[in-house]
Amino acid sequence: MSNSGGLSWFGVFRLSLVQASIGAIVVLTTSTLNRVMVVELAMAATLPGLLVALHYFVQLSRPKFGHQSDKGGQRTPWIVGGMALLGLGGILAAASAGVMAVSNISGIALATVAFLMIGAGVGACGTSLLVLLASSVSPERRAPAATMTWLMMIVSFAVTATVAGAFLDPFSFTRLLVVTSVISGLALTVTWVATLGLEKSVALGPAAAAEAEATHASAQNPDAQATPRRFIDALKQVLAEPHTRVFGLFVFISMLAYSAQDLVMEPFAGAVFGLTPGESTQLGGKQYGGVLLGMILVALIGRWAGAAGQGVLRVCLIIGCLASAAMLASLATAGFSGPPWPLEANVFLLGLANGVYAVAAISSMMTLVSCGTKGHDGTRMGVWGASQAIAFGLGGLAGTVVVDLVRMISSDVAIAYAVVFIIQALLFATAAWLALRMPRDAAVQQSSTSTRRAAALTPATQEL
C-alpha cells in the first residue's frame, strides 16, 4: 500500500475478487435455477422472471445500507455480512427447487424469501464494496480499477457456469444444493480473506486524508453542521445535491437502454436474419468480445491520461453513449435490410461502445461519490445503485413487452424490433446529454465547500 497513491494494484485485485464472488452466486440463481424451474420442474417462465425482478426491487434498500455503513465508519463488516446473507439466500434458493418438486406453494414461498435475501445481500455487499474501492483508489487508477473489477465479475460468470455445469450432471436436486452450498461457502471465504485488514491499510489514502482534513476543520468550528444521523435526513441532504440527482438520472436512463437489449438481441437475430440458436449464441459472444475490448481500451486511456484522466473519461462517457445510440439505430435499419447487412460487425461495435460507456460510467461514479456533503458516500452510492437496480429490473421486461405490443399492431417482426432499438438509441442519446450537464469533479467540490460554509450558520441536526 502507498500512503500517497492509495490502494495498490494487489489491493484492487483483492476487492475485485469480492465482486467476482458476488457474480458467482448471482449467476447460479438467475441462470441455472431459472432453467431448473422452467425445464426440470415445468414451471411457468414467469415465476423465475418475477423472482429475479423481486431481487432487483429489494435493492432499493441500497441507500439505507450505504447510510448504515456511513454511520459506522467501516465498510468491511457490511461487505462480509452482505456476502453471508447473499450466500445463505443462494443456498435457500437452491433448496427451494427441491421443495417445489414436492409442494409448489411451499417451494415458491421459500424461493421468495431466498430472493429477498439475495437482493438484500447484493445491496449491502455491493454498495459498501464500491464505496471502499472509490475512496481508496487514486484518481488515475479509477478507470483501470473499474475495468479489473467488472472483468473479474464477467470471468466469474463464465468460470462458475462452466464448473458448476460439470458437477451438476447427472442432475439431481441434491447435487444442485451441494454445488450451490460449496460455491456460496467459497465466495464467503474469499470475501473474508480478501477484505481482511484491507480497510485499515488504506486509512492514509487520498480520499481518507481529505475526510480527515474535513473532520479536523469541523472540530475547529463547533458551530458547523453535524452529519445527519437519521437516514431520512441524510437521504434528503444527498438528494439536494444537483450532481447526485443528475448522475442518478443518468444511471437510470443509460442502464435502462443498456439492459433492454439483453432479451431481444438473440430473438432478433433468429427471427429477422434466420440465425440458428448456436449462431445467435455465437453472436452474443462477439458482442461480449466487443464489451471486453471497450473496457480495456478505456482502462488504458485512463491510465495514459494520468492526472487529466477525469476529463478524458468524461469524453469517453459521452462518446460511449453516442456510439451505442448510433449502433442501435443501425440495428433498427438492419431489420429492414435483412441478411445483406453486416450484422456481426454491427453487434461487435455495439459491444465496443457499451464497454467504453460502462467503464467510463463506473469511473465517474467512483469520482463523484466522494463529492458533496462529507460523510454520505455510502448513501450517495446507494442512491445510484438503486437507480441501476430499477433500470435493470425494468429493462429486460420493457424490451420484450414493447416487441409483443408492436407485433399485436403490425405483423412485420422487423418493425417490432426496430422500435425497441430506436427507443434504446434515444435513451442513450439522452444519457449523453445528461453527461454533458454533469459538473466536473472540481466544480462539485467547490460547490460542496460553499454549501458546508453556509450550513455552518444553521443549527446542527441531532440524532433522534
N, C-alpha and C positions, 0 to 999 in steps of 0.2 A: 504494500500500500504506500501511496505517496501522499504526504501531507498537503502538498500544493496541487497535485493533479487529481485528487480524489481516488475513486475506485480503480484498481489495476485491471488489466485485461483478464487476469485469472479470476478476480472478483466478479467481473461482468459475466464470465463464463459460469461461475457458481450460481448467480442469480438466474442465468439462462436455463440452468438445469431445473430450477423450480418451475419456470414457465413450461418446460418440456414435461415435467411431472403432471402439471395441470392438464396439458394436452393428452397425455397418455390415458388418464381416467375418462376425460370427456369423450374421446373418440370411441371408447368402448360402449358408453351409454347412449351416444347419439347415432352411432353407426351399427355396431354389432347387435346391440339389444333391439334396435329398430327392426333389423332383419329378422331376428328371432320371433318377435311379436307378430310380424306380418306373415312370415313363411311357416315356421315351425308351429306357431300357435294359431295361425289362420285368423288373426285379429284384424279388424279394420285398420287401414293405414292411418286413419285419422287419430287413433289412440296415441301412437308414438309421436305424431306431429303435435298433439296437444301437450304431451309431457315435455317435449323439447321447448315449446312455447312457454310452458309454466316455469321452466328453469331460467329462461330469459326474463320473465316477469319478476321473479324473485330478486333478480339483480338490480331492481330499482332501489334496493336497500344499500347499494354501494355507498352513497353519500353518508349514510348512518355509520357504516363500518369504517369509512375513512375518518369521520369525525371522532369516533371512539379511539382510533389509533393516534389522532392528533392530541387528544386529551391525555392519553397515557404516555406520549412522547416516544414510544417504541413501536416499530413496525414488525419486528421478528415474531412476537407472540401471535399476532394476527395472521401472519403468513403461515406459520406452523399449525396454528389452531384451525385456520380455514382449510388447509390441506387435509387435516384429520377429519373434518366434517365432510369434505368432498369425497375422501376415500371411503368413509362409512356409508355415505349416500350411494356411491357406486356399488358397494357390496350389497346393500339392500335392494338396489335396482336389479342386480343380477338374481338375487333371491326371489324377487317378485315374479320373475319369469317362471320359475318352478312352481310358485304358488298359483299362478294363473292357469297352469296345466291342470290344477285340481279344482280351483274355485276362481272364476273370473272376478267376482266382486272383491274378494279378499286380496287377490293379486293386484288389481288396479288400485285399491286403497293403499297397499304397501308401496307400489310404484309411485303414487302421488307424493307420499311422504319422502321417498327416496329422492325424487327430482326436486322437491323443495330444498332438501339438504344439499343437493348438488349445486343448485343455483346460489344458495347462501354461501357455500364453501368457495365457489369460484369468485363470488363478490368480495368476500373477506380477504382471501389469499391474493387474488389478482390485483385489487386496489392498492393494498399496502406494498406489494411487490413493486409495482410501477412507481409509487412514491419513493420508495427506498432507492430504486435504481436512478430516478431522476435527481434526487438530492445528493447522490454520491458520485455521479459521473461528471467529469469536466465537460464544458460546452463542446469542445472539438471532438469529443468521443461519443456524443449522443447519437449521431446517425449510425456509426458502426455498431454501437451497443444495441440500438434498436434492431438493427439487422440481425445481429447474433441472437438476440432473444427470440425473435419471431422465426428465424430459421431453425432454431433448436425445437420450437414447438412443431413446425412442419415436419422435421425429422422424426420427432416423437410420434406423430400421427402415422407415418409410414412404418416405423420400426414396430410400434405397438400392434398395428393391424397385421403385419406380417408374422410376428412372433406369436401373438395371441391366436391368429388363424391356424397356425401349425399345431398348437396344443389343444385347440377346440375340437379337432377331428380325431376319432369319431365323436360327433356331438352328443352331449347329454347335458341336462340342466345342472348336474353336479359338477361337471367339467367347467361349465360357464361360471359357476360360483367360485370354484377353486382358482381358475385363471384370473378372474376379476379381483379376488382377495389378494393374490400374490402381487399383482400389478399395483393395487392400491397400497399394500404394505411397502413395496419397494419405493413408490412415489413419496410416501410419508418419510421413509428413512432418508432418501436422497435429499428431500427438502430440509430435514432437520440437520443433516451433516453440512449441506451447502450453506445454510444460514448461521451455523454455529460460530459465534464470535465475530461475524462479519460486520454487523451494525456498529459495534464498538470500535472496530478497526478503522472505520471511515469517519469517526467523530470529528476529525480535523479537516474533512473535505471542504471544498469551496462553499457549497450551499450551507453546510453546518456552521462554518465560520461566519457566514453572513447572518445566519439565525442567531448565533451567539452575540454578534455585534448589536443586533436589534434588541435582544433581551437585555444587554448591558445598558443600552440607551434608555430602555423603558424603566430600568431600575433607577437611573439617574433622574428620571422625570416621573415621580409618583402620581402626577395628575393625568398621565397618559391613559388612553383607553385600554382596559384589560381585555384579553382574548375571551370572547363569549364561551361559556362552558356548556350552555344548553345547545342541543343540536339544532333546534328551530332558529335560534339566534345566529348560530354560525352559518346555517344554510342561507338565511336572509342576507347576511353580510357578504357571502360569496356570490350569491345571485345578483347582488347590487353592483358587482364589478362588470363593466362593459365587456372586457376581453373574455371573461368567463362565459357570459351569455352568448357572445358571437361565436366563440370556439365551440361551445356546446351545440349550437345550431349547425355549425359546420360539420361536426362529427356526425350528428344525426342524419343530415341530408346526404353527405358523401357516403356514409356506411349503408344507408338505405339503397343508394344506387349500386354500391359495391356488392351487396348481398342479394339483390333482386335477380341477379343473373345465375345464381347457383343452381336453381331448379329448372331453368328454361333453356340453358345452353345446349345440353345434350339432346333433349327432345327436339329442339330447333334443328340441330344438325341431322337428326334422323328423319324428321317429317318433311323438311324442305330440301335437304341435299341427299337424302337416301342413304346416309351412313348406317352401317351395322352397329350393334351395341359395342362390339370390340373397337370399331373405328372411332365411334364417338367418345369412348373412354380414352383412346389414344389422343384425341383432340383435346380433351381435358388435361392430359399430361403435357401437351405442348403449351397450353395456357399457363399452367403452373411453372413450366420451364421459363416462360417469359416473366412471370412474377419474381422468380428467383433471380434472374438476371437484372431486373429493375431494382430489386433490393440491394444487390451487391453494387450496382452502379452508383446509387445514391450514397451508400456507405463509403465508397472510395472518394466520391466528390466531397462529402462532408469532411473526411479525413484530410483531403488535399487542401480544402479551403481554410482549415485551421481556425483562427480567431474570427474570420469573416464568415464562418460556416452557417450561422443562423440566417443571414441574408441570402446566402446561396440556397439553403434548404427551403426558404420561403418561395424562391423562384421555382425550385423543383416541385414544390407542393402545387403551385398553380399550373405548371406545365403538366404534371401528372393528371390533374383533374381535367384539363382541357384536352389532353391527348386521349384520355379514357372516353370523354364525350365524343371525340371525333371517330374513334374506333367503333363505338356503339352505333353511331349514326351510319357508319359504313356497313355494319351488320344488318341494319334495317334495310339498306339498299340491297344487300346481298340476298335477302329473302325473295326479292323480285327478279334478280338475275339468275339465281339457281347455280348449278354446278360449275359454270364457267368462272364464277367468282373465286379468287384465291382465299378460300375460307381459312385454311391452316395459317397462312401468313397474317390474316386479319385477326384471328384469335390469339396468335402469339404476340402480336403488337399490342393487343388489348391487355394481355397479361403483363407485358413490359410496362405499360402505362400504369396499370394497377399497382405494380411493385414499387414504382417510383413514388406514386401517391401515398402508399401505405407507410413506407419508412419515413418519408418527409412529414407525414401527419403525426406519427408516433414521436418523432424527434421534436416537433413543435410542441406536442403535449408535454414532453419532458421538460422543455424550456419554460413554458407558460405556467406550469403547475406551481412553481415557487414564486410567481409574480402575483402581486396583490397583497391583501392583508396577511400578515405573518401568522403562522400557527394554524393555517387552514389548508395545508397542502393535501391532506387526505380527503377532506370534504370536497375540495375542488376537483381532485382526480375522481372522486366518487360520482360527482355530477356528470362528468364527461363519460365515465364508464357506464352510467345508467343510460345516457343518450345512445351509446353504442349498442347496449343490450336491447333497447327498444327497437332500434333500427334493424338489428339482425333478426329479432323475433318477427318483425313485420315484413322484412324484405323478401324472403323466400316465399312467404304466403301471398304477398301482394303480387309478385310476378306471375304466379300460377293463376291467381284469381283474375287478373287482367286478361291473360290469354283465354281463359274459359269464357269470360264475358264478351270479348270481341268475337270469338268464334260463334257465340249464340246469335250475333248480329250479322256476321259475314262468314260465308263458307270458305273463304280464302285463308288458309292457315298462315300464309306469309304475312298477311296484314296483321294478324293477331300478334305474331312475334315482333313485327316491325313497331307496333305501338309500344310494346314493353321496352324495346331498345331505345326508342325515341324518348320515352319518359325518363329512362336511366340517363341518357345523354343530357337532357335538360337539367336533371338533378346534379350531375357532375359540373355542368356549366354554372349553375347557381352556387355550388360549393366553391368553385374558382373565384367567383365574385365575392363571396364571403371571406375567402382567404386574403383577397386584396384589402378588405376592410379591417383585418386583424392588425392591431398595433404591434410594433416591433418590441422586442424584449426591453430595451432601454426606455421606450415610451411608457410601457406598463409600469416599470419600476419607478419612474419619475412621478407618474400619476398616483401610484400607491403611496409614495412618500408624502405627497401633498395631502392625500386623504388621511394618513395617520397623524399628520401635524394638526389638521383641522379637528380630528377626533379627540385630540388632547384637551379640547375645550369642553367636551361633553362628559357627563358622569360615567364612571366605569360600569360595565354590565356585570352584574353579580350572578353567580351560580345559584339556581333555585333548587 
